Amino acid sequence: MASRCWMAVVLTVLLTEHILAVDQNRLADIVNGILRQYGTQGMFSLAVTIPENQNLNINQVLQQVFQSDPAANVRNKLNNNEVYIGNRVVAAKRYTQSFGTDHAESRVVDHLSQIFNNSTQNDLLFFYVFASPCVEKCSSSTHRQNILGRIQSIRRWRDWAFVFSVIFRPNNAPENTEEQRQAALQRLGNSVDLNKIFRCYGRQCTSCYSNGQVAQYCISD
């Protein structure tokens, strides 16, 4: 009986850590603070390990990030189409070459382990991409360059948030249907947990999880 109780306690702890709720108001402050400092034009992506200290306001928390990884250093790399890999920040823009395009989130996700090594136990991993991962490549289960397997390293953190601002629309292809977008976000949710995916625009962050399904706001305007 005692062993069963112990197993129940362990399971409760594991489940509690797995479903830690991200404060959406605090997340909106993180998004706006990070984008003011590191945001750039075009398609770009960032992974930032955020110190989680509820005793500090979000500006004080973010100052620790900005001092660790100055904005000028990040932008210099981005402007040269390089991946910035710092102490707390990984950042990249979409990079188009003659043989194809490397999507920004795909360039970032390969370097998560490098900032994990600089993180502490209670840090939040904030993963941002300007547009939702595309249906045809990044969130496709069949494309060899998808991020679905690689992004699972995000689970090494105690808590995390995957955030996008706008819905991806292909430039030179037919627009994806809502059903295709929904399936794509569900596949991403299988990798990072759907309740950890948010669409943040302006001062508002909205969870892409709604009653066990992908929220409508995350697949249509």
URSUL-V325582 format. One line per field, one symbol per residue. phi: phi as a letter, one per 30 degrees, with the letter a starting at -180 (. if undefined). psi: psi as a letter, one per 20 degrees, with the letter a starting at -180 (. if undefined). burial: # if it has 16 or more other C-alpha atoms within 10 Angstrom, else .. A space follows every 50 residues. Layout:
BEGIN
phi->???
psi->???
burial->???
END
This chain:
BEGIN
phi->.dddddddddddddddddceddddddddddeddddddcdbdidbbbbbcc dcbddcddddddddddddbeeddddedddchcddbcdbbbbacdbcbdcl bcdeddddddcddddddcccecdccccbbeceedddbdcddcddcdcddd ddddddddbabcbbcbddbddbaedddddddddddddddddciddccbcc bicbcbddcbhibddeddbac
psi->ghhggghhgggggghghhkpppohghghhgghgghhgiqrqaprqqppop pnoiiqrhhhghhhghhhnqhhgghgggijkrppobgippqqrpoprhja poqghhhghijhhhhhijrrhjqpoooppgqqpqghfhjpiipikrjhgh iiihihqhqrppprgrpppqgkrqqqrhgggghghggghhhjphjjpqop pcjpppqjpoljrpqhhiiq.
burial->.....................#.#..########...##...######## ##.....#..##..##..#.#..##.##...##############..... .########.##..##..#...###################...####.. #.##..############............#########.########## #...#####....##..##..
END
